Amino acid sequence: MTTTTDTSAVLAAPAAKAAATSATMTNLLEFDLDGLAAFCEKLGEKRFRATQLFRWIHQRGAHEFDAMSDLAKALRDKLKGCAHVQALPVITEHVSADGTVKWLFDVGDGNAVEAVFIPEDDRGTLCVSSQAGCAVGCRFCSTGHQGFSRNLTTGEIVAQLWFAEHALRKRLGRDERIISNVVMMGMGEPLQNYSALVPALRVMLDDHAYGLSRRRVTVSTSGVVPMIDRLAQDCPVALAVSLHAPNDPLRDNLVPLNRKYPIEELLAACNRYLEHAPRDFITFEYCMLDGVNDQIEHAQQLIALVKPARGEGVRCKFNLIPFNPFPASGLLRSSHAQVQAFGKLLSDAGIVTTVRKTRGDDIDAACGQLAGDVKDRTKAAERMAKQRTIALKPVT
């Protein structure tokens, strides 16, 4: 169902106000703590003031400077003249029968992105988007079929967590942290938006903000090898790799990025990453496609890849993902029996293997489904039509 809540209205207020403010106003959600300290220094303020401000914004969800009572009035007045806390306007909110919540956020120029909250007994996970659309174009992902519009800014990435955390606290009447895990598995390829991603991760990890463990923040990538190496140096968090195939010809077809960074290079990058990672394994995501990548020989090839008889393997676990069909893909979901048989082969080979629960599929919030209302908002079809028109014009 679609719901409109008082919480959404209250926390989206800064975004509505921002539309009427000057373009010179700085959105403080764009900064990690070091960035905010540099901003405050330009205002003649010391770093501890930036720390106070950071806590008010992220730990308490404050967006009005007058509410930040332990900041000097002179600083509050300065901030009101040059800065704001700009949320993303909420277009729709959908709540699944299983408690999953999906928000559609307006990021301007007809574009929108989605974030999904997945409640479980021992954790609360937020799935966050990094781009409006996606340029990778994996065959089994409906988000990828909508095309790519643009990268999100750091503030737009952080704003999804800022809104969800404080909206849920208000709704549930709780002061303690609701979101314990963040997965960069929403719309987009995070490592193709690296410069915005890393400051956003630092906000998530900072004890003065959300204080999330590196083990509980996961970046999912389709395999951008150079950026995997950079992330290992700059901000190593848990890493999930969208593998989906055990050999290059099949992966070339399912994950086009494989043509640039084939499996051998990708696995080598995974091993380099493990030297810095907070976990001692890489998660390989594997979408189960009927008759395409779910056969016994595919499982055997995967085992040979990660646990070869000779040479170096990869310390990993597999997360088998039931495919969520959509018409444009031409693909079908593997049967439950086939998924279980496939997983048993991997498990029997000593590889930790899980089958992802399908959550929120009744509101199109399950893995690979983040399109829906967004599909037309990236204007992918319009751009493609223009390109076809240009291509058909006679040369004069």
C-alpha positions as CSV (number, residue, x, y, z in Angstrom):
1,M,0.0,0.0,0.0
2,T,1.0,3.6,-0.4
3,T,1.0,5.7,2.7
4,T,1.6,9.4,3.6
5,T,2.8,9.9,7.1
6,D,3.2,12.9,9.4
7,T,6.8,11.8,9.8
8,S,7.5,12.2,6.1
9,A,5.9,15.6,6.1
10,V,8.0,16.8,9.0
11,L,11.3,15.4,7.9
12,A,10.8,16.4,4.2
13,A,10.2,20.0,5.3
14,P,13.8,21.1,4.9
15,A,13.7,20.0,1.3
16,A,10.6,22.1,0.6
17,K,12.2,25.0,2.3
18,A,15.5,24.5,0.4
19,A,13.7,25.1,-2.9
20,A,13.0,28.6,-1.9
21,T,16.6,29.3,-0.6
22,S,19.5,30.8,-2.5
23,A,21.6,28.5,-4.7
24,T,24.6,29.7,-2.6
25,M,23.3,27.9,0.5
26,T,25.5,24.9,1.4
27,N,23.8,21.6,2.3
28,L,25.5,20.3,5.4
29,L,24.6,16.7,4.5
30,E,27.3,16.9,1.8
31,F,30.1,16.8,4.4
32,D,31.8,14.1,6.4
33,L,33.3,15.4,9.7
34,D,36.5,16.6,8.1
35,G,34.6,18.4,5.4
36,L,32.3,20.0,8.0
37,A,35.3,21.1,10.1
38,A,36.8,22.8,7.0
39,F,33.5,24.5,6.3
40,C,33.3,25.7,9.9
41,E,36.9,26.9,9.8
42,K,35.9,29.2,6.9
43,L,33.3,30.7,9.3
44,G,36.0,31.3,11.9
45,E,34.9,28.3,14.1
46,K,37.0,25.6,15.7
47,R,36.7,21.9,15.0
48,F,34.8,21.1,18.2
49,R,31.9,23.3,16.9
50,A,31.8,21.1,13.7
51,T,31.6,18.0,15.9
52,Q,28.7,19.5,17.9
53,L,27.0,20.4,14.6
54,F,27.6,17.0,13.1
55,R,26.0,15.3,16.2
56,W,23.0,17.5,16.0
57,I,22.4,16.7,12.3
58,H,23.1,13.0,12.3
59,Q,22.5,11.7,15.8
60,R,19.5,13.8,16.6
61,G,18.1,14.5,13.1
62,A,18.0,18.2,13.6
63,H,17.5,20.4,10.6
64,E,16.7,23.8,12.3
65,F,19.8,25.6,13.6
66,D,17.8,27.3,16.4
67,A,17.1,23.8,17.9
68,M,20.9,23.2,18.3
69,S,20.9,24.7,21.8
70,D,24.6,24.2,22.7
71,L,25.8,26.1,19.6
72,A,26.6,29.7,20.2
73,K,23.9,32.0,18.9
74,A,26.5,33.8,16.8
75,L,27.3,30.5,15.0
76,R,23.7,29.7,14.6
77,D,23.1,33.0,12.9
78,K,26.1,32.5,10.6
79,L,24.8,29.1,9.6
80,K,21.3,30.4,8.9
81,G,22.8,32.8,6.4
82,C,24.9,30.3,4.4
83,A,23.8,26.7,5.1
84,H,20.9,24.3,5.5
85,V,20.2,20.7,6.1
86,Q,18.4,19.7,2.9
87,A,16.5,16.4,2.9
88,L,15.2,14.7,-0.2
89,P,11.5,15.2,-0.9
90,V,9.5,12.0,-0.4
91,I,7.3,11.2,-3.4
92,T,5.8,8.0,-2.2
93,E,6.2,5.5,0.7
94,H,5.2,1.9,0.4
95,V,4.9,-0.5,3.3
96,S,5.0,-4.3,2.6
97,A,3.0,-6.9,4.4
98,D,6.4,-8.2,5.8
99,G,7.3,-4.8,7.3
100,T,9.7,-3.7,4.5
101,V,9.4,0.0,3.7
102,K,10.3,1.6,0.4
103,W,10.7,5.3,-0.2
104,L,10.8,7.0,-3.5
105,F,12.8,10.2,-3.3
106,D,12.8,13.1,-5.7
107,V,16.3,14.1,-6.8
108,G,15.3,16.8,-9.3
109,D,15.0,17.1,-13.1
110,G,12.4,14.3,-13.3
111,N,14.7,11.8,-11.6
112,A,14.0,9.8,-8.5
113,V,15.8,7.1,-6.5
114,E,14.6,4.5,-4.0
115,A,15.8,3.3,-0.5
116,V,14.4,0.2,1.2
117,F,14.4,-0.6,4.9
118,I,14.3,-4.3,5.8
119,P,13.5,-5.0,9.5
120,E,14.6,-8.3,11.0
121,D,14.7,-9.6,14.6
122,D,18.4,-9.0,15.1
123,R,19.0,-6.0,12.7
124,G,17.5,-3.2,10.7
125,T,19.0,-2.9,7.2
126,L,18.8,0.1,4.9
127,C,19.4,-0.5,1.2
128,V,20.7,2.8,-0.3
129,S,21.0,4.1,-3.9
130,S,24.1,5.7,-5.3
131,Q,22.9,6.7,-8.8
132,A,19.7,7.7,-10.6
133,G,19.5,4.7,-12.8
134,C,22.5,2.5,-13.6
135,A,24.9,2.3,-16.5
136,V,26.0,-1.3,-16.0
137,G,22.9,-2.9,-17.6
138,C,22.9,-6.3,-16.1
139,R,20.3,-8.5,-17.9
140,F,18.5,-9.6,-14.8
141,C,18.2,-6.2,-13.1
142,S,15.1,-4.1,-13.9
143,T,16.8,-1.0,-12.5
144,G,19.5,-1.4,-15.1
145,H,16.9,-1.5,-17.9
146,Q,15.7,2.0,-17.1
147,G,19.1,3.4,-18.2
148,F,21.4,5.9,-16.4
149,S,20.7,9.5,-15.6
150,R,23.3,10.8,-13.2
151,N,25.4,10.2,-10.1
152,L,24.0,11.2,-6.7
153,T,25.9,13.6,-4.6
154,T,27.3,12.7,-1.2
155,G,24.4,14.6,0.4
156,E,21.8,12.7,-1.6
157,I,23.3,9.4,-0.6
158,V,23.5,10.4,3.1
159,A,20.0,12.0,3.0
160,Q,18.5,8.5,2.4
161,L,20.0,7.3,5.7
162,W,19.3,10.6,7.5
163,F,15.6,10.5,6.5
164,A,15.0,6.8,7.1
165,E,16.7,6.7,10.5
166,H,14.9,9.6,12.0
167,A,11.6,9.0,10.3
168,L,11.6,5.4,11.8
169,R,12.6,6.6,15.2
170,K,9.7,9.1,15.2
171,R,7.3,6.5,13.9
172,L,8.3,3.9,16.4
173,G,8.7,6.3,19.3
174,R,12.3,5.2,20.0
175,D,15.4,7.2,20.7
176,E,17.9,4.5,20.1
177,R,19.4,3.6,16.7
178,I,17.0,1.8,14.3
179,I,19.3,1.1,11.4
180,S,22.2,-1.2,12.3
181,N,23.3,-2.1,8.7
182,V,23.6,-0.2,5.5
183,V,24.0,-1.9,2.1
184,M,24.9,0.0,-1.0
185,M,22.8,-2.2,-3.1
186,G,20.1,0.2,-4.3
187,M,20.0,1.8,-7.7
188,G,23.3,2.3,-9.4
189,E,26.9,1.0,-9.3
190,P,28.5,2.6,-6.2
191,L,32.0,2.3,-7.4
192,Q,31.2,4.3,-10.5
193,N,30.3,7.2,-8.2
194,Y,33.4,6.8,-6.0
195,S,34.1,10.5,-5.1
196,A,30.6,10.8,-3.6
197,L,30.5,7.3,-2.1
198,V,33.6,7.5,0.2
199,P,32.6,10.6,2.1
200,A,29.1,9.1,2.5
201,L,30.6,5.9,3.9
202,R,32.7,8.0,6.4
203,V,29.5,9.6,7.7
204,M,27.9,6.3,8.2
205,L,31.0,5.0,10.1
206,D,31.7,8.1,12.2
207,D,30.9,7.7,15.9
208,H,29.7,11.3,16.0
209,A,27.1,10.4,13.3
210,Y,25.6,6.9,12.9
211,G,28.5,4.9,14.4
212,L,28.1,1.9,12.2
213,S,30.7,-0.9,12.2
214,R,32.7,-1.4,9.0
215,R,31.5,-5.0,9.1
216,R,27.9,-3.7,8.9
217,V,28.3,-1.4,6.0
218,T,28.5,-3.2,2.7
219,V,29.4,-1.9,-0.8
220,S,28.0,-4.1,-3.6
221,T,29.8,-3.9,-6.9
222,S,29.5,-5.6,-10.3
223,G,33.2,-5.6,-10.5
224,V,34.9,-2.2,-11.1
225,V,38.4,-3.6,-10.4
226,P,40.4,-0.3,-10.1
227,M,37.9,1.1,-7.6
228,I,37.9,-2.1,-5.5
229,D,41.6,-1.5,-5.0
230,R,41.0,2.2,-4.2
231,L,38.3,1.4,-1.7
232,A,40.6,-1.1,0.1
233,Q,43.0,1.8,0.8
234,D,40.5,4.7,1.4
235,C,37.6,3.2,3.3
236,P,37.5,-0.6,3.6
237,V,34.1,-1.9,4.5
238,A,32.4,-5.2,3.8
239,L,32.4,-6.0,0.1
240,A,29.8,-7.9,-2.0
241,V,30.5,-8.8,-5.6
242,S,27.7,-9.4,-8.1
243,L,29.2,-12.5,-9.7
244,H,26.2,-14.3,-11.2
245,A,28.2,-16.6,-13.6
246,P,31.1,-19.0,-13.3
247,N,32.8,-18.3,-16.6
248,D,33.6,-15.3,-18.8
249,P,31.3,-16.0,-21.8
250,L,28.2,-16.3,-19.6
251,R,29.2,-13.4,-17.4
252,D,29.9,-11.2,-20.5
253,N,26.2,-11.8,-21.4
254,L,24.7,-11.3,-17.9
255,V,27.1,-8.5,-16.6
256,P,28.5,-6.5,-19.5
257,L,31.2,-5.0,-17.3
258,N,32.9,-8.4,-17.3
259,R,34.1,-7.6,-20.8
260,K,36.3,-4.9,-19.3
261,Y,37.2,-6.7,-16.0
262,P,37.0,-10.5,-16.6
263,I,36.6,-12.9,-13.8
264,E,40.3,-13.7,-13.3
265,E,41.0,-10.0,-12.7
266,L,38.0,-9.6,-10.5
267,L,39.0,-12.5,-8.2
268,A,42.5,-11.2,-8.0
269,A,41.1,-7.8,-6.9
270,C,38.9,-9.6,-4.3
271,N,42.0,-11.2,-2.8
272,R,43.8,-7.9,-2.6
273,Y,40.8,-6.4,-0.9
274,L,40.7,-9.1,1.7
275,E,44.1,-7.9,3.0
276,H,42.3,-4.7,4.3
277,A,38.7,-5.8,4.7
278,P,36.9,-5.9,8.1
279,R,35.6,-9.4,7.3
280,D,37.7,-12.4,6.3
281,F,35.5,-13.2,3.3
282,I,34.0,-11.7,0.2
283,T,30.3,-12.2,-0.4
284,F,29.5,-13.3,-3.9
285,E,26.0,-12.5,-5.0
286,Y,24.5,-15.0,-7.5
287,C,21.1,-14.4,-9.0
288,M,19.5,-17.8,-9.9
289,L,18.3,-17.8,-13.5
290,D,16.3,-20.8,-14.7
291,G,18.4,-22.8,-17.3
292,V,20.9,-20.0,-17.6
293,N,23.4,-20.2,-14.7
294,D,21.7,-22.7,-12.3
295,Q,22.9,-26.0,-13.6
296,I,25.1,-28.6,-11.8
297,E,28.0,-27.8,-14.1
298,H,27.7,-24.1,-13.2
299,A,28.0,-25.0,-9.5
300,Q,31.0,-27.2,-10.2
301,Q,32.7,-24.4,-12.2
302,L,32.1,-22.0,-9.2
303,I,33.7,-24.5,-6.8
304,A,36.7,-24.7,-9.2
305,L,36.9,-20.9,-9.3
306,V,37.0,-20.2,-5.6
307,K,38.5,-23.5,-4.3
308,P,40.8,-24.7,-7.1
309,A,42.7,-27.9,-6.8
310,R,45.9,-25.9,-7.4
311,G,46.7,-22.2,-6.9
312,E,45.0,-19.6,-4.9
313,G,41.2,-19.5,-4.3
314,V,39.1,-16.8,-2.7
315,R,37.8,-16.8,0.9
316,C,34.1,-16.2,0.2
317,K,30.5,-17.0,0.9
318,F,27.8,-17.2,-1.7
319,N,24.4,-15.5,-1.4
320,L,22.0,-17.2,-3.9
321,I,19.3,-14.7,-4.9
322,P,15.9,-15.8,-6.3
323,F,15.4,-13.8,-9.5
324,N,12.5,-11.3,-9.5
325,P,11.2,-11.6,-13.1
326,F,10.2,-8.7,-15.3
327,P,9.0,-8.8,-18.9
328,A,12.0,-7.1,-20.6
329,S,14.5,-9.5,-19.2
330,G,13.4,-12.6,-21.0
331,L,14.5,-14.6,-18.0
332,L,12.8,-16.9,-15.4
333,R,13.4,-17.7,-11.7
334,S,15.0,-21.0,-10.9
335,S,12.8,-23.4,-9.1
336,H,13.1,-23.7,-5.4
337,A,14.3,-27.3,-5.8
338,Q,17.0,-26.2,-8.2
339,V,18.2,-23.4,-5.9
340,Q,18.4,-25.8,-3.0
341,A,20.3,-28.4,-5.0
342,F,22.7,-25.8,-6.3
343,G,23.3,-24.5,-2.8
344,K,23.9,-28.0,-1.4
345,L,26.7,-28.6,-4.0
346,L,28.4,-25.4,-2.9
347,S,27.9,-26.2,0.8
348,D,29.2,-29.8,0.4
349,A,32.3,-28.3,-1.1
350,G,32.9,-26.3,2.1
351,I,31.6,-23.0,0.9
352,V,29.3,-21.1,3.2
353,T,26.1,-20.6,1.1
354,T,22.8,-18.9,2.0
355,V,19.7,-18.3,0.0
356,R,18.5,-14.7,0.3
357,K,15.0,-14.2,1.6
358,T,12.7,-12.4,-0.8
359,R,11.5,-9.3,1.1
360,G,9.2,-6.6,-0.1
361,D,8.4,-8.1,-3.5
362,D,4.7,-7.1,-3.1
363,I,5.9,-3.4,-3.3
364,D,8.6,-4.0,-5.9
365,A,11.3,-3.6,-3.2
366,A,13.1,-6.9,-3.7
367,C,16.5,-7.4,-5.2
368,G,16.7,-6.1,-8.7
369,Q,13.2,-4.5,-8.6
370,L,14.1,-0.9,-7.9
371,A,12.5,0.6,-10.9
372,G,8.7,0.7,-10.9
373,D,7.7,4.3,-10.4
374,V,11.2,5.4,-11.2
375,K,11.4,3.9,-14.6
376,D,10.1,6.9,-16.5
377,R,11.8,9.4,-14.3
378,T,15.3,8.8,-15.6
379,K,14.1,9.7,-19.1
380,A,16.0,6.7,-20.5
381,A,13.4,5.9,-23.1
382,E,13.2,9.5,-24.2
383,R,17.0,9.8,-24.6
384,M,17.2,6.5,-26.5
385,A,14.4,7.7,-28.9
386,K,16.3,10.9,-29.6
387,Q,19.5,8.9,-30.3
388,R,17.6,6.7,-32.8
389,T,16.1,9.8,-34.5
390,I,19.6,11.3,-34.8
391,A,21.0,8.0,-36.2
392,L,18.2,7.8,-38.8
393,K,18.6,11.4,-40.1
394,P,20.3,11.6,-43.6
395,V,23.7,13.2,-43.7
396,T,23.5,16.5,-45.6
